[in-house]
Amino acid sequence: MTIKAFVIGHPINHSRSPLIHGTWLAEHGIDGSYEAIDVTPGELPGFFERLRSGEFAGGNVTIPHKEAVFALCDSVDPLATTIGAVNTLVVREGKVHGTNTDYLGFLGNLDAGAPGWSDGPNDALIIGAGGAARAVLVALRRRDGGKVHVLNRTLANAQALVREIDGPFEAHGFDAFAELAPRIGLVVNTSSVGMHGSRFDWLDLSLLAKTTLVTDIVYSPLVTPLLADAVAHGLPIVDGLGMLLHQAVPGFEAWFGVRPAVDAKLRTRIEATLGH
């Protein structure tokens, strides 16, 4: 019997998940399918009834449903609750279980692109205090490192975030960057700055140590203005595409029973779609 999985969102045409999972299905010769389904907010409860009926093994959830599906899942794992979003659904015995694999995607991307990045005692710096920042905080909390500094234009939002997620976290405004920079080993942009050519006007990368790793969760463009500036300053970088690829692995394994690999062939296929 064909095993079926999906990604739901509204709109959904932009999703690259069908290409990722379709590549793995073909690679492993699995009798399965993965489709993008446009589901409006009002259609979500009905779609969950389809899930409980056994039509699908599970699937992914993207904007704008990552928060709304909490109330519809039969169970949600604690990390997804902490992150405040569900991006992966698994159906077992008529029950829908929700989880979030974004933090695994973040860690997998850095482990592949910069092996040993978390070995040192250096502090990390996160730019932004939205949903993506929550997933990155959860990821960094799982690695023994230094403090994590959350910088946001609106300080109150950064303060609220570090209160909600327990850990060695501190909140700052953008004006704290110059003072913090010398002890930072990792810079992560979790904001939308970098899309459409936008850049940070307050970020002086020359203040960072030459070993500081810079990464961006924005992956279109692949080399954001932040990453381009980092390269110009001689800093190591990891782009955001790998996070998208690595976060897809646990779901595929749960639905189809095979753990796929994120390799150069897959990355090349997805890179070819960027900017289209």
N, C-alpha and C positions, 0 to 999 in steps of 0.2 A: 504494500500500500504506500502511495506517495505521502511523504511527510511534508506538511505545509507550514511555512512560517511567513512573517510579514514585517513591514514597518508601517505604522500609522502616523498621520500628521495632517495638518490642514493649513496651507497647501502641502503637497508631498512630492511634486515633480522634481524638486531640486536634490532629493536624497540620492546619495551614492551607495547606500546600503545594498540595494538589489545587485549592483555590480560586484560589490565585495563578496556577498554571500553566494551569488551565482558563480563566481570564479571558483570558490571553494567547493561548491556542489559538483561542478564539472571535474575539478581536479581529483576528487575522491570517488567519483562515479556513484554518487548517492542518488537514489530515487527520491528526490525532494524538490521543493519549489520555495522561492522567496519572492514576495511581491510587495510593491508599494500600494497602499490603500488609503485613499483620501477619506478621512472620517471627520465630520464636523463635530464640535463640542456636543451638540444635541444628539448626535448618533452614537456617542460613546457607550451609554448603558446597553443599547441594543447590540453593539459589537461585542461587549463582554459576555452577553448571553450566547453569542456564536462561539466564543472561546470555550465556555463551560460545556457546550454541546460536543466538544471534541473535534471541531473542524480544523483547528490548528494546534501544533505542538507549542506554539508561543510566537513571540515576535518582539520587535523594537518599538519604542515610543519616542516621538520627537515633538517639536513645537507645534501646537501650544498645549499638548496634553500631558507633559511630564509631571505636573502637579495634580491635575484633575483625576488621574487614574488611581491615586492613593485610595480614595473613598470607594473605588470599584473593585480593587484587589481583595482577595480573601485573606492574604497575608502579605506583609511587606517586611523585608529584612531590616535590621537596625541601622545598617550603614546608609541604606536608601532613605530611611527616616531622617537621619542626621543631615544628609546632603539636601534633603527636601525635594527630591525628584526621583522618579522611576524612569529608567530608559530601556529596561528589559523585562519581558513577561515570560513566564514558563508555566505551562498548563500540566497539572498532574491530577489524575483521578477526578476530573471535573472542577478542580480548584485552580484559581489563578494566583500565582505567586509573583510579586514584584521585587525587583532589585535594581541596583545602579552599578554599571560597570565603568563609568567614566573615570573613577579614581584608578582602576586597574589599567585603563587605557593610557592615562597620564604616566603612571609608573613604568609600564611596558615600553612606552615610547622613549623615555629618558634612559632606561636600562639598555635599550637597543642602540640608541644614538650616541650615548655618552657613558659607556660602562664605567662603573665606579663612582658615578656622580654624587652618590650619597655617603661615600666613605668618610669624608672629612667632617670636622665639627662646625663648619661655617654656617652662618645664618642664611635663611632664604627670604626673599622679598616677593610678595604677590601684589600685582597692580590690579585693582578692581575688587568689588565686594558683592558681586551678584551670584547667581546660581553656579556658574563655573568655578568661582573662587571657593565655594563650599566644597566642591568635589576635590579640588587641589589641596585644600586644608586637610581633608580626611586622608588623602594620599600621603601627604608629608608627615602627618601624625603617626603613620604606620612605619615610618623610617626613623631610626634614632639619629637625630641631627641637632642643630642648634635651635634657636628661636626662629619663628616665622613672623615676619613683619607684613601686615596688610596695609597697603597704601591706597587711599581712595580720595577722590576730589571732595566728597562729602564725608567728613570725618565721622559723623554720627553713624553712618551706615557701616563703616569699618568697625566701629566700636560695638555695634549691635551684633555683627557677625562673630567677632571673637568671644563675645559673651555667650552666644548660642552654642558654639562648638568648643568643647573643653580641650585645652592643649596649651603648649608653650607659645602662645600667639600674642602679638601686640598690634594695636591699631594706631595709624598715623595719617596725617595729611600728606600731600605731595611735598610739602616744604621740608619734610624730615629726610628726604633722600640723600642729600649731601652728607649729612652726619652719619647715616647708616651705611653708605656705600662701601667704605673700606673693609667691613667685616662680612660682606654679602658674598656667598658662594654660588647662589642660584637666583636668577631673576625670571619671574613668570608673569607674562601678560595674560590676564583672564578677561580683560575688557574687550570691547569691539573696536578699540582704536587699532588701526592697521588695515582695516577694510577700507576700500575706496581711496587708498592713498593717504589716509589720516595718520598723524604721528604725534608723539608726545613732545610738547615744547619745553618741558621742565626737566627732562631726563638727560643728565650729562653722563654718558657712559664712560667718559675718560676718568671718572672718579672711582670706577670699579677696578679690582685686581684683574690682571691679565688672564687669570685662570677662571674667572667667574663665568658660569654657564648661563646663556640667555635662551629662553624658549618662549614660544607664543602659541596659544591655542587656536588663534586664527590661522587657517590653512589656505585661504584663497584671498589674496595671492599667497603662494607658497613661501616666498621670501618677503615678509612684511617690511615696512620701513624700519621697524625696530630691529629686526634681524639683519637687515642690510647695514644699519648703523653699527651694530655689534661687530659684524665682519670687518667693517672699515676701521674699527678700533682694535682689531686683532683678537676679539673674544670668541670662544667656542659657542656654537649655536646648535639647537635642535628645532626643526620646524614642527608645526602642529599636525601635519597629516598623519603621522604615526599614531597619534592619540585616537583618531577616528578608526584606524585599522585595528589597533590593539583592543579597543573597547568592544569590538565586534566578536572577538574570539570566544569569551565565556558563553555567550548566547548560542552561537553556532554549536558549540560542544553540548550544551544542554538539550538543544532540539534534535540534533542529528547524530549525536553519539560519537563524534570524532573531533579531536582538538586540532584545528587548522593552524598553519604557520603563516605569519606575516613575512613575506619574502619580497625580493626585489621585483619579481614579475608582477605581483599584485600591486605593489606601490607604483610601478610604471603605468599600469592600466588606469589607476585612479588619477595619477598626475596628468594623464592625457586629457582628462575631462575638466580639469581646472581652467577657469576662465571662459567656459562654454555655458 
